[in-house]
Amino acid sequence: MYDYYLGGSTNFAVDREAAEAGLKAMPHARDYAVANRAFLRRAVDHLVRQGIDQFLDLGSGIPTVGNVHEVAHQHNPQARIAYVDHEPVAVAHARALLGENPMVSIDEADIREPESVLRATGVAKIDFGRPVAVLAVAILPFVPDQDEATALTAAYREACAPGSYLAATHISQLAATDEQVAAAEEVMARTPTPVRWRPPEEIAELFHGYELIPPGLVPTPSWHPDLPPSEDDIARANAYAAVGRLV
């Protein structure tokens, strides 16, 4: 669905049907996806410039154009990227797309099971004794229980060395009406991955233990934008973003 919203070609009929149903329920769904992808690029670019050369991308899906390894390797071809996703078809397609790049891997694992993720073949090549960036872009809404989501980010935080980062986005009600939020949640409830919209105060809890770098938790288009976003761009994104540093 995400790839379809971004205009990609690595999606299937069932994905397109669900995505179109999502657009009927939430007309700004494509804006949300585009804003998330733009944030991912800006965040990875920023983190590589801070010296980060290890990335763990949770719930990556199929790495399409503009994903983590492409952005990171523009600045540092030796950066190591470990993608993780629980959907076997997505993982199989991702492996075919990624080829034999020794600095990039994808593992089939459920991000809700941090111990299994950290033991995965590609993830195990990351040196957690050095700083690593954990990326949770548009994935934490699929952990609906707040306590579980908070415990999840804490588990990955505890595996990381000081100087590591968490970069995350989360769907939240900005332009969306109450009726649209309810309809969007109902669409996703019919899939294997129900979703929860969170207000900014609950999203902030997911960064417990991290020091947010400026500008803090802000609407996704407002995080280190290339150009100042319009109020309409901000509202239609319906999401917040932040990058936190572990000190």
Secondary structure as UniProt FT lines:
FT   HELIX           2..5
FT   TURN            6..7
FT   HELIX           13..25
FT   TURN            27..28
FT   HELIX           29..49
FT   TURN            50..51
FT   STRAND          54..58
FT   TURN            65..66
FT   HELIX           68..75
FT   TURN            77..78
FT   STRAND          80..85
FT   HELIX           88..98
FT   TURN            99..100
FT   TURN            102..103
FT   STRAND          104..108
FT   TURN            111..112
FT   HELIX           114..119
FT   TURN            121..122
FT   HELIX           123..125
FT   TURN            128..129
FT   STRAND          133..137
FT   HELIX           140..142
FT   HELIX           146..159
FT   TURN            162..163
FT   STRAND          165..171
FT   HELIX           178..189
FT   HELIX           200..205
FT   TURN            206..209
FT   STRAND          211..212
FT   TURN            214..215
FT   STRAND          218..219
FT   HELIX           220..222
FT   HELIX           231..237
FT   STRAND          239..245
//
